[in-house]
């Protein structure tokens, strides 16, 4: 059984993998909002839950992978 920390690492890795599978021109700050909607529809379990805004958590998950517009 995975520990809570291991499952969080796995979740974040999958989110980053799905983000990088998108076309480079879609990996922008604006693209995060579209990606968030797509994740919410297709993989809601990958969006971090708990206190705070899941969209803001997604931006943290994608830190360093967002292209400048």
CHARMM-style PDB file with segment names, atoms N, HN, CA, C and O in Angstrom:
ATOM      1  N   UNK     1       0.840  -1.187   0.000  1.00  0.00      PROA
ATOM      2  CA  UNK     1       0.000   0.000   0.000  1.00  0.00      PROA
ATOM      3  C   UNK     1       0.882   1.246   0.000  1.00  0.00      PROA
ATOM      4  O   UNK     1       1.860   1.334   0.743  1.00  0.00      PROA
ATOM      5  N   UNK     2       0.515   2.210  -0.850  1.00  0.00      PROA
ATOM      6  HN  UNK     2      -0.280   2.139  -1.454  1.00  0.00      PROA
ATOM      7  CA  UNK     2       1.293   3.438  -0.943  1.00  0.00      PROA
ATOM      8  C   UNK     2       1.025   4.336   0.255  1.00  0.00      PROA
ATOM      9  O   UNK     2      -0.099   4.414   0.752  1.00  0.00      PROA
ATOM     10  N   UNK     3       2.065   5.006   0.708  1.00  0.00      PROA
ATOM     11  HN  UNK     3       2.978   4.942   0.305  1.00  0.00      PROA
ATOM     12  CA  UNK     3       1.884   5.987   1.766  1.00  0.00      PROA
ATOM     13  C   UNK     3       1.221   7.222   1.157  1.00  0.00      PROA
ATOM     14  O   UNK     3       1.171   7.374  -0.064  1.00  0.00      PROA
ATOM     15  N   UNK     4       0.720   8.090   2.013  1.00  0.00      PROA
ATOM     16  HN  UNK     4       0.760   7.967   3.005  1.00  0.00      PROA
ATOM     17  CA  UNK     4       0.058   9.318   1.543  1.00  0.00      PROA
ATOM     18  C   UNK     4       1.035  10.163   0.714  1.00  0.00      PROA
ATOM     19  O   UNK     4       0.658  10.738  -0.307  1.00  0.00      PROA
ATOM     20  N   UNK     5       2.293  10.231   1.167  1.00  0.00      PROA
ATOM     21  HN  UNK     5       2.599   9.764   1.997  1.00  0.00      PROA
ATOM     22  CA  UNK     5       3.300  11.011   0.443  1.00  0.00      PROA
ATOM     23  C   UNK     5       3.574  10.395  -0.930  1.00  0.00      PROA
ATOM     24  O   UNK     5       3.675  11.114  -1.925  1.00  0.00      PROA
ATOM     25  N   UNK     6       3.696   9.063  -0.985  1.00  0.00      PROA
ATOM     26  HN  UNK     6       3.614   8.479  -0.177  1.00  0.00      PROA
ATOM     27  CA  UNK     6       3.944   8.386  -2.260  1.00  0.00      PROA
ATOM     28  C   UNK     6       2.792   8.594  -3.233  1.00  0.00      PROA
ATOM     29  O   UNK     6       3.015   8.813  -4.423  1.00  0.00      PROA
ATOM     30  N   UNK     7       1.555   8.526  -2.729  1.00  0.00      PROA
ATOM     31  HN  UNK     7       1.374   8.347  -1.762  1.00  0.00      PROA
ATOM     32  CA  UNK     7       0.409   8.708  -3.624  1.00  0.00      PROA
ATOM     33  C   UNK     7       0.350  10.152  -4.133  1.00  0.00      PROA
ATOM     34  O   UNK     7      -0.082  10.386  -5.262  1.00  0.00      PROA
ATOM     35  N   UNK     8       0.773  11.114  -3.322  1.00  0.00      PROA
ATOM     36  HN  UNK     8       1.124  10.923  -2.405  1.00  0.00      PROA
ATOM     37  CA  UNK     8       0.814  12.517  -3.761  1.00  0.00      PROA
ATOM     38  C   UNK     8       1.881  12.700  -4.839  1.00  0.00      PROA
ATOM     39  O   UNK     8       1.654  13.408  -5.820  1.00  0.00      PROA
ATOM     40  N   UNK     9       3.022  12.078  -4.665  1.00  0.00      PROA
ATOM     41  HN  UNK     9       3.206  11.503  -3.868  1.00  0.00      PROA
ATOM     42  CA  UNK     9       4.096  12.150  -5.669  1.00  0.00      PROA
ATOM     43  C   UNK     9       3.615  11.524  -6.978  1.00  0.00      PROA
ATOM     44  O   UNK     9       3.862  12.067  -8.054  1.00  0.00      PROA
ATOM     45  N   UNK    10       2.939  10.400  -6.890  1.00  0.00      PROA
ATOM     46  HN  UNK    10       2.737   9.959  -6.016  1.00  0.00      PROA
ATOM     47  CA  UNK    10       2.402   9.722  -8.073  1.00  0.00      PROA
ATOM     48  C   UNK    10       1.355  10.586  -8.764  1.00  0.00      PROA
ATOM     49  O   UNK    10       1.341  10.684  -9.991  1.00  0.00      PROA
ATOM     50  N   UNK    11       0.469  11.219  -7.975  1.00  0.00      PROA
ATOM     51  HN  UNK    11       0.479  11.139  -6.978  1.00  0.00      PROA
ATOM     52  CA  UNK    11      -0.565  12.096  -8.535  1.00  0.00      PROA
ATOM     53  C   UNK    11       0.078  13.258  -9.296  1.00  0.00      PROA
ATOM     54  O   UNK    11      -0.288  13.549 -10.435  1.00  0.00      PROA
ATOM     55  N   UNK    12       1.032  13.909  -8.653  1.00  0.00      PROA
ATOM     56  HN  UNK    12       1.329  13.673  -7.728  1.00  0.00      PROA
ATOM     57  CA  UNK    12       1.673  15.056  -9.282  1.00  0.00      PROA
ATOM     58  C   UNK    12       2.437  14.642 -10.550  1.00  0.00      PROA
ATOM     59  O   UNK    12       2.410  15.363 -11.547  1.00  0.00      PROA
ATOM     60  N   UNK    13       3.097  13.518 -10.517  1.00  0.00      PROA
ATOM     61  HN  UNK    13       3.118  12.933  -9.707  1.00  0.00      PROA
ATOM     62  CA  UNK    13       3.834  13.033 -11.690  1.00  0.00      PROA
ATOM     63  C   UNK    13       2.881  12.784 -12.855  1.00  0.00      PROA
ATOM     64  O   UNK    13       3.207  13.104 -13.999  1.00  0.00      PROA
ATOM     65  N   UNK    14       1.717  12.221 -12.579  1.00  0.00      PROA
ATOM     66  HN  UNK    14       1.452  11.961 -11.651  1.00  0.00      PROA
ATOM     67  CA  UNK    14       0.732  11.957 -13.642  1.00  0.00      PROA
ATOM     68  C   UNK    14       0.186  13.257 -14.213  1.00  0.00      PROA
ATOM     69  O   UNK    14       0.017  13.377 -15.426  1.00  0.00      PROA
ATOM     70  N   UNK    15      -0.093  14.233 -13.352  1.00  0.00      PROA
ATOM     71  HN  UNK    15       0.045  14.136 -12.366  1.00  0.00      PROA
ATOM     72  CA  UNK    15      -0.563  15.547 -13.821  1.00  0.00      PROA
ATOM     73  C   UNK    15       0.486  16.166 -14.740  1.00  0.00      PROA
ATOM     74  O   UNK    15       0.150  16.677 -15.809  1.00  0.00      PROA
ATOM     75  N   UNK    16       1.736  16.122 -14.336  1.00  0.00      PROA
ATOM     76  HN  UNK    16       2.009  15.707 -13.468  1.00  0.00      PROA
ATOM     77  CA  UNK    16       2.809  16.706 -15.137  1.00  0.00      PROA
ATOM     78  C   UNK    16       2.980  15.949 -16.459  1.00  0.00      PROA
ATOM     79  O   UNK    16       3.239  16.559 -17.497  1.00  0.00      PROA
ATOM     80  N   UNK    17       2.837  14.638 -16.418  1.00  0.00      PROA
ATOM     81  HN  UNK    17       2.627  14.143 -15.575  1.00  0.00      PROA
ATOM     82  CA  UNK    17       2.934  13.824 -17.639  1.00  0.00      PROA
ATOM     83  C   UNK    17       1.827  14.206 -18.626  1.00  0.00      PROA
ATOM     84  O   UNK    17       2.088  14.374 -19.817  1.00  0.00      PROA
ATOM     85  N   UNK    18       0.603  14.342 -18.136  1.00  0.00      PROA
ATOM     86  HN  UNK    18       0.391  14.206 -17.168  1.00  0.00      PROA
ATOM     87  CA  UNK    18      -0.517  14.724 -19.004  1.00  0.00      PROA
ATOM     88  C   UNK    18      -0.332  16.132 -19.563  1.00  0.00      PROA
ATOM     89  O   UNK    18      -0.678  16.396 -20.715  1.00  0.00      PROA
ATOM     90  N   UNK    19       0.210  17.029 -18.754  1.00  0.00      PROA
ATOM     91  HN  UNK    19       0.491  16.814 -17.818  1.00  0.00      PROA
ATOM     92  CA  UNK    19       0.470  18.401 -19.203  1.00  0.00      PROA
ATOM     93  C   UNK    19       1.509  18.394 -20.331  1.00  0.00      PROA
ATOM     94  O   UNK    19       1.328  19.069 -21.345  1.00  0.00      PROA
ATOM     95  N   UNK    20       2.573  17.648 -20.160  1.00  0.00      PROA
ATOM     96  HN  UNK    20       2.720  17.100 -19.336  1.00  0.00      PROA
ATOM     97  CA  UNK    20       3.637  17.606 -21.164  1.00  0.00      PROA
ATOM     98  C   UNK    20       3.213  16.885 -22.439  1.00  0.00      PROA
ATOM     99  O   UNK    20       3.854  17.035 -23.479  1.00  0.00      PROA
ATOM    100  N   UNK    21       2.146  16.110 -22.366  1.00  0.00      PROA
ATOM    101  HN  UNK    21       1.625  15.988 -21.521  1.00  0.00      PROA
ATOM    102  CA  UNK    21       1.627  15.449 -23.567  1.00  0.00      PROA
ATOM    103  C   UNK    21       0.869  16.428 -24.455  1.00  0.00      PROA
ATOM    104  O   UNK    21       0.586  16.122 -25.613  1.00  0.00      PROA
ATOM    105  N   UNK    22       0.540  17.590 -23.929  1.00  0.00      PROA
ATOM    106  HN  UNK    22       0.769  17.839 -22.988  1.00  0.00      PROA
ATOM    107  CA  UNK    22      -0.148  18.612 -24.716  1.00  0.00      PROA
ATOM    108  C   UNK    22       0.844  19.273 -25.666  1.00  0.00      PROA
ATOM    109  O   UNK    22       2.053  19.233 -25.438  1.00  0.00      PROA
ATOM    110  N   UNK    23       0.338  19.870 -26.711  1.00  0.00      PROA
ATOM    111  HN  UNK    23      -0.645  19.903 -26.896  1.00  0.00      PROA
ATOM    112  CA  UNK    23       1.201  20.587 -27.656  1.00  0.00      PROA
ATOM    113  C   UNK    23       1.910  21.734 -26.923  1.00  0.00      PROA
ATOM    114  O   UNK    23       1.311  22.375 -26.058  1.00  0.00      PROA
ATOM    115  N   UNK    24       3.168  21.995 -27.258  1.00  0.00      PROA
ATOM    116  HN  UNK    24       3.654  21.475 -27.960  1.00  0.00      PROA
ATOM    117  CA  UNK    24       3.910  23.059 -26.563  1.00  0.00      PROA
ATOM    118  C   UNK    24       3.193  24.405 -26.551  1.00  0.00      PROA
ATOM    119  O   UNK    24       3.254  25.129 -25.558  1.00  0.00      PROA
ATOM    120  N   UNK    25       2.522  24.743 -27.634  1.00  0.00      PROA
ATOM    121  HN  UNK    25       2.472  24.154 -28.441  1.00  0.00      PROA
ATOM    122  CA  UNK    25       1.843  26.045 -27.681  1.00  0.00      PROA
ATOM    123  C   UNK    25       0.621  26.106 -26.762  1.00  0.00      PROA
ATOM    124  O   UNK    25       0.087  27.188 -26.518  1.00  0.00      PROA
ATOM    125  N   UNK    26       0.176  24.963 -26.254  1.00  0.00      PROA
ATOM    126  HN  UNK    26       0.610  24.084 -26.452  1.00  0.00      PROA
ATOM    127  CA  UNK    26      -0.957  24.917 -25.316  1.00  0.00      PROA
ATOM    128  C   UNK    26      -0.502  24.966 -23.861  1.00  0.00      PROA
ATOM    129  O   UNK    26      -1.333  25.079 -22.960  1.00  0.00      PROA
ATOM    130  N   UNK    27       0.794  24.882 -23.621  1.00  0.00      PROA
ATOM    131  HN  UNK    27       1.470  24.790 -24.352  1.00  0.00      PROA
ATOM    132  CA  UNK    27       1.325  24.829 -22.257  1.00  0.00      PROA
ATOM    133  C   UNK    27       1.665  26.221 -21.735  1.00  0.00      PROA
ATOM    134  O   UNK    27       2.792  26.485 -21.314  1.00  0.00      PROA
ATOM    135  N   UNK    28       0.675  27.102 -21.769  1.00  0.00      PROA
ATOM    136  HN  UNK    28      -0.241  26.887 -22.111  1.00  0.00      PROA
ATOM    137  CA  UNK    28       0.840  28.485 -21.321  1.00  0.00      PROA
ATOM    138  C   UNK    28      -0.024  28.733 -20.093  1.00  0.00      PROA
ATOM    139  O   UNK    28      -0.778  27.858 -19.667  1.00  0.00      PROA
ATOM    140  N   UNK    29       0.090  29.927 -19.529  1.00  0.00      PROA
ATOM    141  HN  UNK    29       0.703  30.638 -19.875  1.00  0.00      PROA
ATOM    142  CA  UNK    29      -0.740  30.293 -18.377  1.00  0.00      PROA
ATOM    143  C   UNK    29      -2.220  30.193 -18.732  1.00  0.00      PROA
ATOM    144  O   UNK    29      -3.020  29.737 -17.914  1.00  0.00      PROA
ATOM    145  N   UNK    30      -2.594  30.609 -19.929  1.00  0.00      PROA
ATOM    146  HN  UNK    30      -1.945  30.980 -20.594  1.00  0.00      PROA
ATOM    147  CA  UNK    30      -3.985  30.498 -20.371  1.00  0.00      PROA
ATOM    148  C   UNK    30      -4.367  29.038 -20.547  1.00  0.00      PROA
ATOM    149  O   UNK    30      -5.493  28.647 -20.241  1.00  0.00      PROA
ATOM    150  N   UNK    31      -3.445  28.238 -21.032  1.00  0.00      PROA
ATOM    151  HN  UNK    31      -2.529  28.555 -21.281  1.00  0.00      PROA
ATOM    152  CA  UNK    31      -3.695  26.823 -21.245  1.00  0.00      PROA
ATOM    153  C   UNK    31      -3.964  26.052 -19.963  1.00  0.00      PROA
ATOM    154  O   UNK    31      -4.604  25.001 -19.992  1.00  0.00      PROA
ATOM    155  N   UNK    32      -3.477  26.573 -18.829  1.00  0.00      PROA
ATOM    156  HN  UNK    32      -2.958  27.427 -18.806  1.00  0.00      PROA
ATOM    157  CA  UNK    32      -3.724  25.898 -17.558  1.00  0.00      PROA
ATOM    158  C   UNK    32      -5.220  25.843 -17.263  1.00  0.00      PROA
ATOM    159  O   UNK    32      -5.719  24.826 -16.781  1.00  0.00      PROA
ATOM    160  N   UNK    33      -5.929  26.914 -17.546  1.00  0.00      PROA
ATOM    161  HN  UNK    33      -5.523  27.740 -17.937  1.00  0.00      PROA
ATOM    162  CA  UNK    33      -7.371  26.942 -17.289  1.00  0.00      PROA
ATOM    163  C   UNK    33      -8.094  25.894 -18.134  1.00  0.00      PROA
ATOM    164  O   UNK    33      -8.986  25.203 -17.643  1.00  0.00      PROA
ATOM    165  N   UNK    34      -7.713  25.779 -19.387  1.00  0.00      PROA
ATOM    166  HN  UNK    34      -6.988  26.340 -19.786  1.00  0.00      PROA
ATOM    167  CA  UNK    34      -8.309  24.770 -20.275  1.00  0.00      PROA
ATOM    168  C   UNK    34      -7.956  23.372 -19.771  1.00  0.00      PROA
ATOM    169  O   UNK    34      -8.811  22.488 -19.728  1.00  0.00      PROA
ATOM    170  N   UNK    35      -6.696  23.177 -19.391  1.00  0.00      PROA
ATOM    171  HN  UNK    35      -6.001  23.895 -19.426  1.00  0.00      PROA
ATOM    172  CA  UNK    35      -6.240  21.897 -18.869  1.00  0.00      PROA
ATOM    173  C   UNK    35      -6.973  21.538 -17.572  1.00  0.00      PROA
ATOM    174  O   UNK    35      -7.335  20.382 -17.353  1.00  0.00      PROA
ATOM    175  N   UNK    36      -7.185  22.533 -16.726  1.00  0.00      PROA
ATOM    176  HN  UNK    36      -6.891  23.472 -16.904  1.00  0.00      PROA
ATOM    177  CA  UNK    36      -7.916  22.309 -15.478  1.00  0.00      PROA
ATOM    178  C   UNK    36      -9.323  21.767 -15.769  1.00  0.00      PROA
ATOM    179  O   UNK    36      -9.762  20.804 -15.141  1.00  0.00      PROA
ATOM    180  N   UNK    37     -10.018  22.386 -16.716  1.00  0.00      PROA
ATOM    181  HN  UNK    37      -9.661  23.168 -17.227  1.00  0.00      PROA
ATOM    182  CA  UNK    37     -11.350  21.915 -17.093  1.00  0.00      PROA
ATOM    183  C   UNK    37     -11.310  20.508 -17.649  1.00  0.00      PROA
ATOM    184  O   UNK    37     -12.179  19.691 -17.344  1.00  0.00      PROA
ATOM    185  N   UNK    38     -10.307  20.220 -18.463  1.00  0.00      PROA
ATOM    186  HN  UNK    38      -9.601  20.884 -18.710  1.00  0.00      PROA
ATOM    187  CA  UNK    38     -10.160  18.885 -19.038  1.00  0.00      PROA
ATOM    188  C   UNK    38      -9.904  17.858 -17.939  1.00  0.00      PROA
ATOM    189  O   UNK    38     -10.512  16.788 -17.932  1.00  0.00      PROA
ATOM    190  N   UNK    39      -8.996  18.186 -16.999  1.00  0.00      PROA
ATOM    191  HN  UNK    39      -8.502  19.055 -17.004  1.00  0.00      PROA
ATOM    192  CA  UNK    39      -8.726  17.270 -15.892  1.00  0.00      PROA
ATOM    193  C   UNK    39      -9.977  17.048 -15.046  1.00  0.00      PROA
ATOM    194  O   UNK    39     -10.282  15.915 -14.673  1.00  0.00      PROA
ATOM    195  N   UNK    40     -10.690  18.110 -14.748  1.00  0.00      PROA
ATOM    196  HN  UNK    40     -10.442  19.030 -15.051  1.00  0.00      PROA
ATOM    197  CA  UNK    40     -11.896  18.002 -13.922  1.00  0.00      PROA
ATOM    198  C   UNK    40     -12.914  17.065 -14.563  1.00  0.00      PROA
ATOM    199  O   UNK    40     -13.638  16.359 -13.861  1.00  0.00      PROA
ATOM    200  N   UNK    41     -12.971  17.056 -15.874  1.00  0.00      PROA
ATOM    201  HN  UNK    41     -12.383  17.629 -16.445  1.00  0.00      PROA
ATOM    202  CA  UNK    41     -13.922  16.202 -16.588  1.00  0.00      PROA
ATOM    203  C   UNK    41     -13.415  14.763 -16.730  1.00  0.00      PROA
ATOM    204  O   UNK    41     -14.171  13.814 -16.519  1.00  0.00      PROA
ATOM    205  N   UNK    42     -12.141  14.603 -17.085  1.00  0.00      PROA
ATOM    206  HN  UNK    42     -11.527  15.373 -17.257  1.00  0.00      PROA
ATOM    207  CA  UNK    42     -11.595  13.278 -17.405  1.00  0.00      PROA
ATOM    208  C   UNK    42     -10.897  12.573 -16.242  1.00  0.00      PROA
ATOM    209  O   UNK    42     -10.981  11.351 -16.118  1.00  0.00      PROA
ATOM    210  N   UNK    43     -10.217  13.328 -15.398  1.00  0.00      PROA
ATOM    211  HN  UNK    43     -10.150  14.321 -15.499  1.00  0.00      PROA
ATOM    212  CA  UNK    43      -9.446  12.748 -14.296  1.00  0.00      PROA
ATOM    213  C   UNK    43      -9.621  13.583 -13.020  1.00  0.00      PROA
ATOM    214  O   UNK    43      -8.635  14.108 -12.504  1.00  0.00      PROA
ATOM    215  N   UNK    44     -10.829  13.718 -12.507  1.00  0.00      PROA
ATOM    216  HN  UNK    44     -11.630  13.291 -12.926  1.00  0.00      PROA
ATOM    217  CA  UNK    44     -11.030  14.572 -11.324  1.00  0.00      PROA
ATOM    218  C   UNK    44     -10.213  14.119 -10.112  1.00  0.00      PROA
ATOM    219  O   UNK    44      -9.899  14.930  -9.241  1.00  0.00      PROA
ATOM    220  N   UNK    45      -9.873  12.847 -10.053  1.00  0.00      PROA
ATOM    221  HN  UNK    45     -10.128  12.188 -10.761  1.00  0.00      PROA
ATOM    222  CA  UNK    45      -9.087  12.335  -8.932  1.00  0.00      PROA
ATOM    223  C   UNK    45      -7.665  12.889  -8.911  1.00  0.00      PROA
ATOM    224  O   UNK    45      -6.977  12.798  -7.894  1.00  0.00      PROA
ATOM    225  N   UNK    46      -7.221  13.463 -10.033  1.00  0.00      PROA
ATOM    226  HN  UNK    46      -7.779  13.537 -10.859  1.00  0.00      PROA
ATOM    227  CA  UNK    46      -5.870  14.027 -10.086  1.00  0.00      PROA
ATOM    228  C   UNK    46      -5.803  15.461  -9.573  1.00  0.00      PROA
ATOM    229  O   UNK    46      -4.714  15.987  -9.345  1.00  0.00      PROA
ATOM    230  N   UNK    47      -6.951  16.091  -9.391  1.00  0.00      PROA
ATOM    231  HN  UNK    47      -7.836  15.664  -9.576  1.00  0.00      PROA
ATOM    232  CA  UNK    47      -6.966  17.448  -8.849  1.00  0.00      PROA
ATOM    233  C   UNK    47      -6.864  17.359  -7.331  1.00  0.00      PROA
ATOM    234  O   UNK    47      -7.623  16.638  -6.684  1.00  0.00      PROA
ATOM    235  N   UNK    48      -5.925  18.097  -6.785  1.00  0.00      PROA
ATOM    236  HN  UNK    48      -5.309  18.683  -7.311  1.00  0.00      PROA
ATOM    237  CA  UNK    48      -5.688  18.056  -5.345  1.00  0.00      PROA
ATOM    238  C   UNK    48      -6.899  18.616  -4.613  1.00  0.00      PROA
ATOM    239  O   UNK    48      -7.454  19.647  -4.992  1.00  0.00      PROA
ATOM    240  N   UNK    49      -7.289  17.927  -3.576  1.00  0.00      PROA
ATOM    241  HN  UNK    49      -6.838  17.089  -3.268  1.00  0.00      PROA
ATOM    242  CA  UNK    49      -8.443  18.349  -2.779  1.00  0.00      PROA
ATOM    243  C   UNK    49      -7.974  18.790  -1.395  1.00  0.00      PROA
ATOM    244  O   UNK    49      -6.824  18.581  -1.011  1.00  0.00      PROA
ATOM    245  N   UNK    50      -8.871  19.388  -0.682  1.00  0.00      PROA
ATOM    246  HN  UNK    50      -9.806  19.558  -0.994  1.00  0.00      PROA
ATOM    247  CA  UNK    50      -8.550  19.850   0.662  1.00  0.00      PROA
ATOM    248  C   UNK    50      -8.746  21.344   0.741  1.00  0.00      PROA
ATOM    249  O   UNK    50      -9.461  21.938  -0.067  1.00  0.00      PROA
ATOM    250  N   UNK    51      -8.107  21.941   1.717  1.00  0.00      PROA
ATOM    251  HN  UNK    51      -7.526  21.458   2.373  1.00  0.00      PROA
ATOM    252  CA  UNK    51      -8.204  23.392   1.865  1.00  0.00      PROA
ATOM    253  C   UNK    51      -7.524  24.063   0.684  1.00  0.00      PROA
ATOM    254  O   UNK    51      -6.501  23.591   0.189  1.00  0.00      PROA
ATOM    255  N   UNK    52      -8.090  25.138   0.252  1.00  0.00      PROA
ATOM    256  HN  UNK    52      -8.922  25.520   0.655  1.00  0.00      PROA
ATOM    257  CA  UNK    52      -7.482  25.887  -0.838  1.00  0.00      PROA
ATOM    258  C   UNK    52      -8.152  25.625  -2.171  1.00  0.00      PROA
ATOM    259  O   UNK    52      -9.072  24.814  -2.279  1.00  0.00      PROA
ATOM    260  N   UNK    53      -7.682  26.314  -3.163  1.00  0.00      PROA
ATOM    261  HN  UNK    53      -6.935  26.973  -3.075  1.00  0.00      PROA
ATOM    262  CA  UNK    53      -8.237  26.303  -4.505  1.00  0.00      PROA
ATOM    263  C   UNK    53      -7.531  25.250  -5.359  1.00  0.00      PROA
ATOM    264  O   UNK    53      -6.319  25.342  -5.555  1.00  0.00      PROA
ATOM    265  N   UNK    54      -8.260  24.247  -5.875  1.00  0.00      PROA
ATOM    266  HN  UNK    54      -9.244  24.172  -5.715  1.00  0.00      PROA
ATOM    267  CA  UNK    54      -7.630  23.209  -6.695  1.00  0.00      PROA
ATOM    268  C   UNK    54      -6.910  23.774  -7.922  1.00  0.00      PROA
ATOM    269  O   UNK    54      -5.897  23.223  -8.352  1.00  0.00      PROA
ATOM    270  N   UNK    55      -7.424  24.862  -8.482  1.00  0.00      PROA
ATOM    271  HN  UNK    55      -8.247  25.310  -8.133  1.00  0.00      PROA
ATOM    272  CA  UNK    55      -6.773  25.494  -9.636  1.00  0.00      PROA
ATOM    273  C   UNK    55      -5.391  26.030  -9.245  1.00  0.00      PROA
ATOM    274  O   UNK    55      -4.428  25.883  -9.997  1.00  0.00      PROA
ATOM    275  N   UNK    56      -5.303  26.647  -8.072  1.00  0.00      PROA
ATOM    276  HN  UNK    56      -6.085  26.767  -7.461  1.00  0.00      PROA
ATOM    277  CA  UNK    56      -4.009  27.160  -7.605  1.00  0.00      PROA
ATOM    278  C   UNK    56      -3.043  26.011  -7.332  1.00  0.00      PROA
ATOM    279  O   UNK    56      -1.852  26.117  -7.626  1.00  0.00      PROA
ATOM    280  N   UNK    57      -3.553  24.907  -6.769  1.00  0.00      PROA
ATOM    281  HN  UNK    57      -4.520  24.821  -6.531  1.00  0.00      PROA
ATOM    282  CA  UNK    57      -2.707  23.728  -6.563  1.00  0.00      PROA
ATOM    283  C   UNK    57      -2.190  23.188  -7.897  1.00  0.00      PROA
ATOM    284  O   UNK    57      -1.043  22.751  -7.992  1.00  0.00      PROA
ATOM    285  N   UNK    58      -3.032  23.221  -8.914  1.00  0.00      PROA
ATOM    286  HN  UNK    58      -3.964  23.577  -8.837  1.00  0.00      PROA
ATOM    287  CA  UNK    58      -2.606  22.749 -10.235  1.00  0.00      PROA
ATOM    288  C   UNK    58      -1.460  23.603 -10.754  1.00  0.00      PROA
ATOM    289  O   UNK    58      -0.497  23.080 -11.316  1.00  0.00      PROA
ATOM    290  N   UNK    59      -1.558  24.909 -10.570  1.00  0.00      PROA
ATOM    291  HN  UNK    59      -2.340  25.334 -10.113  1.00  0.00      PROA
ATOM    292  CA  UNK    59      -0.479  25.792 -11.007  1.00  0.00      PROA
ATOM    293  C   UNK    59       0.826  25.444 -10.286  1.00  0.00      PROA
ATOM    294  O   UNK    59       1.899  25.490 -10.888  1.00  0.00      PROA
ATOM    295  N   UNK    60       0.737  25.101  -9.020  1.00  0.00      PROA
ATOM    296  HN  UNK    60      -0.135  25.063  -8.532  1.00  0.00      PROA
ATOM    297  CA  UNK    60       1.926  24.688  -8.265  1.00  0.00      PROA
ATOM    298  C   UNK    60       2.452  23.362  -8.817  1.00  0.00      PROA
ATOM    299  O   UNK    60       3.659  23.194  -8.987  1.00  0.00      PROA
ATOM    300  N   UNK    61       1.541  22.416  -9.099  1.00  0.00      PROA
ATOM    301  HN  UNK    61       0.560  22.552  -8.961  1.00  0.00      PROA
ATOM    302  CA  UNK    61       1.951  21.116  -9.656  1.00  0.00      PROA
ATOM    303  C   UNK    61       2.721  21.289 -10.965  1.00  0.00      PROA
ATOM    304  O   UNK    61       3.628  20.514 -11.267  1.00  0.00      PROA
ATOM    305  N   UNK    62       2.356  22.306 -11.731  1.00  0.00      PROA
ATOM    306  HN  UNK    62       1.619  22.936 -11.486  1.00  0.00      PROA
ATOM    307  CA  UNK    62       2.959  22.513 -13.051  1.00  0.00      PROA
ATOM    308  C   UNK    62       4.114  23.510 -13.027  1.00  0.00      PROA
ATOM    309  O   UNK    62       4.612  23.906 -14.080  1.00  0.00      PROA
ATOM    310  N   UNK    63       4.535  23.908 -11.856  1.00  0.00      PROA
ATOM    311  HN  UNK    63       4.131  23.586 -11.000  1.00  0.00      PROA
ATOM    312  CA  UNK    63       5.615  24.875 -11.725  1.00  0.00      PROA
ATOM    313  C   UNK    63       6.844  24.447 -12.542  1.00  0.00      PROA
ATOM    314  O   UNK    63       7.318  23.315 -12.441  1.00  0.00      PROA
ATOM    315  N   UNK    64       7.332  25.373 -13.338  1.00  0.00      PROA
ATOM    316  HN  UNK    64       6.947  26.293 -13.420  1.00  0.00      PROA
ATOM    317  CA  UNK    64       8.510  25.112 -14.164  1.00  0.00      PROA
ATOM    318  C   UNK    64       8.194  24.537 -15.532  1.00  0.00      PROA
ATOM    319  O   UNK    64       9.089  24.384 -16.364  1.00  0.00      PROA
ATOM    320  N   UNK    65       6.916  24.215 -15.775  1.00  0.00      PROA
ATOM    321  HN  UNK    65       6.190  24.340 -15.099  1.00  0.00      PROA
ATOM    322  CA  UNK    65       6.535  23.604 -17.056  1.00  0.00      PROA
ATOM    323  C   UNK    65       5.632  24.520 -17.882  1.00  0.00      PROA
ATOM    324  O   UNK    65       5.145  24.113 -18.937  1.00  0.00      PROA
ATOM    325  N   UNK    66       5.404  25.733 -17.424  1.00  0.00      PROA
ATOM    326  HN  UNK    66       5.799  26.064 -16.567  1.00  0.00      PROA
ATOM    327  CA  UNK    66       4.492  26.656 -18.095  1.00  0.00      PROA
ATOM    328  C   UNK    66       5.303  27.595 -18.976  1.00  0.00      PROA
ATOM    329  O   UNK    66       6.214  28.285 -18.517  1.00  0.00      PROA
ATOM    330  N   UNK    67       4.944  27.600 -20.256  1.00  0.00      PROA
ATOM    331  HN  UNK    67       4.204  27.040 -20.629  1.00  0.00      PROA
ATOM    332  CA  UNK    67       5.634  28.473 -21.208  1.00  0.00      PROA
ATOM    333  C   UNK    67       5.164  29.907 -21.055  1.00  0.00      PROA
ATOM    334  O   UNK    67       4.001  30.161 -20.739  1.00  0.00      PROA
ATOM    335  N   UNK    68       6.055  30.821 -21.275  1.00  0.00      PROA
ATOM    336  HN  UNK    68       6.999  30.614 -21.532  1.00  0.00      PROA
ATOM    337  CA  UNK    68       5.683  32.249 -21.290  1.00  0.00      PROA
ATOM    338  C   UNK    68       4.919  32.522 -22.575  1.00  0.00      PROA
ATOM    339  O   UNK    68       5.306  32.046 -23.642  1.00  0.00      PROA
ATOM    340  N   UNK    69       3.844  33.279 -22.480  1.00  0.00      PROA
ATOM    341  HN  UNK    69       3.530  33.665 -21.613  1.00  0.00      PROA
ATOM    342  CA  UNK    69       3.015  33.582 -23.660  1.00  0.00      PROA
ATOM    343  C   UNK    69       3.760  34.447 -24.653  1.00  0.00      PROA
ATOM    344  OT1 UNK    69       3.213  34.796 -25.699  1.00  0.00      PROA
TER     345      UNK     69
END
